[in-house]
Structure formats: structure tokens, C-alpha cells
Amino acid sequence: MKKSFLTIVARITVKEEHTEFVKSELLKLLDVTRAEEGNISYDLQQDNENPNFFLFYEKWVNRELWQKHMNNKYLAHYLKVTEDKVEKFILNEMTEIVN
């Protein structure tokens, strides 16, 4: 039987004047998160037509390990330094449908 994983889709819209700063902070999250226990994939996308829009597509072994990630010091740092620079943040926790 194929195992079902937790998928996270995070949509981030940045205030235009802060796009490059926030992008640089998002990039800092990639390697450290990919090295975390339970992370299967952690991919960052930037919209081709709206450079202020970013999307994380993440796959985790389970919700508990993703929650551990959400409480990491480097993620807390990102949230602190970008707090007034993000216009909208939408996060979806999803379950992969296995067939």
C-alpha cells in the first residue's frame, strides 16, 4: 500500500517595494528545511507575471514533523524580519490522495 504524505501549499504575496528582500529571506529557508527530519521536498516558486507572488510546495512525512519545522528558530526569524513586508499569506494543509 502506498503511503500518504502531508502536502503544504503556502501562497505569499509580498508588498512590491519589499520583493527582493523577502525573496532573499525565503531562499535562506531552502537548504535548512530540506535537511530537516521528515522533509521530502521543499520547493519555492515565483510567478512569471507577478514577481511579488511566491509559492512553496512542500511534502512532509507527517504533520508532527511539519509542526516541528514550523517551530524552528530560522522560520521564526523569517516571520519576524518579513512581518510588515508580506501583504497576504495563505497556507493549505493537504493530504495526498493515493490510488
ABEGO torsion letter per residue (X at the ends): XBBBBBBBBBBBBBBAAAAAAAAAAAAAAAAAAAABBGBABBBBBBBAABAABBBBBBBBABAAAAAAAAABAAAAAAAAAAAAABABBBBBBBBBBBX
